[in-house]
Amino acid sequence: MRVFVAEIDNNIIGFCIVNPCRDEDMDKKKVGELGAIYIDAQNMNKGVGSALLKDSLDFLKKSGFNSATLWVLDTNEKARKWYESKGWIVEGGTKVDNRGDVRLNEVRYITQL
């Protein structure tokens, strides 16, 4: 696992986590995973997320991975459009994450490195 952090004046404004893919149906030696990306709302739309994503995917590629996956809520249109604008495509995998009374439906994306 590798964590990338963006900061301004020693204040963390965003982070991105990558690791080998955790999905059982993927080759963990060839497929990496974008496990999380978060940008403080006040710093969105300033290129911070794009820079973190680029650095994270570059790291995965240099580490020998040839593709990467991520999971996103199927209803999160803003995030889905952003990932798609960065070249990610819907892979087709789906999963349900039940958190108490809340049911989260997720879809898997993939990109080539």
Buried (B, 14 or more C-beta within 10 A) or exposed (E): EBEBEBEEEEEEBBBBBBBBBEBEEBEBEEBBBBBEBBBBEEBBEBEBBBBBBBBBBEBBBEEEBEBBBBBBEEEEEEBBEBBEEBEBEBBEBEEEEEEEEEEEEBBBBBBEB
